[in-house]
Structure formats: structure tokens, C-alpha cells
Amino acid sequence: RVHPEDLALMQSKLQDHLEGRAPTFESEHRMRHRDRGYRWVLSRGLAVREGGGKPYRMVGAQTDTTQRKLAEEQLIHDALHDALTDLPNRALFIDRLTHRIRNSRRQKDRAYAVIFLDLDRFKLVNDSLGHAAGDDAPSQIAGRLERALRIENLLARMGGYEYAVLVTNLCDAEISAIGRRLMDAIEEPLLVHEHPVRL
């Protein structure tokens, strides 16, 4: 019933307790539920030992921690993603860029580029059409930019009306082609609350 990805660690913790290397057994892992999905559980146990110290049974309990785990995952997601567009935010982008820079020192042939987009005229959208329209425009732009990129490229909303793209595994000719696709995506007018808007 234990999820295949969690099984080895759970068994290792159990073995540590049974062989006396850990005073108790405790493991948080996924277990198959009767609905065929998985639930997170916290398993805690204590081996009951005979006179020579050999374990002959376990006593313990399991607690369903699925809701807490989902809430933790949501908090992590929210901390690393823009609330309006659900794109990665500045913190996640900087983390991935830092990782790419470190890797490039070891793998000299892995080219990458950062493209930064600062879009103008959003203030005009906010002032003339209202804040709801001002919230709609960044989401539309995010969708267009995502469609112009390959899945392995990282698009982030850096804040306000600034976006950044981390493009990996490319050659120089590809950089200008990607830039052109991004510009084409932006140049098409948006339809914001039934009003065409050019950025």
C-alpha cells in the first residue's frame, strides 16, 4: 500500500528502529486508499521486544495528514508563484537562474540566455478601464508568452508588468528567433473587457 517512491525511505526508518539504531519508528509517506488514490499518513510505532531485545511485534498509530500536506504544498507553491498569472515569481526565477549559472561553470557547452520584458501602457489600462481590466491584461500576456516558448524555457512574472524568460540549451541563432516570437505575441492587441489594447 505504500507509494513506490516512499517505500525505500519508510523501510529504512523501520529497519533502523527494529535494529535499535532509532528509539522509535516515525515515517510520513503516501499510502494507497481504497478509492485507489493516495493519502499522506504519519506512521509512528514502537517495537515490543522480548527479553533478548528481539522485536516480536509493533504497536503504533497512523494519522491521515493529507490536508496538512496539501496546505504545505499550496503554501510553497504560493511563495514561488505569482498570484495573478500563476507564473513562477522573481524568487523562483532567481533560484533557477542561479542554478543554471552554477551548472554552466561545469558544463561549458550548455548555452543559456535571459530575456527581460518590461511592458508599457499598463498604467493607461488601469486608469482608463479599471483595476479588474488591469489584472486581466497581465494574465493574457502571460498566456501569450507561454505559447511562444518551448516547455523547457522558464517564464516568470517579475512583478508589475515585467516578465523574464530563462532560455536554455540554445545556440545564438535561436535567441533572436525566440525574441521575435515573444515580440510578435506582445504586438497583437489584447482584448481587455471588450476594448482592444496595444502594449
Secondary structure, 3 states (H helix, E strand, C coil): CECHHHHHHHHHHHHHHHCCCCCCEEEEEEEECCCCCEEEEEEEEEEEECCCCCEEEEEEEEEECHHHHHHHHHHHHHHHECCCCCCECHHHHHHHHHHHHHHHHHCCCCCEEEEEEECCCHHHHHHHHCHHHHHHHHHHHHHHHHHCCCCCCEEEEEECCEEEEEEECCCHHHHHHHHHHHHHHHHCCEEECCEEECC
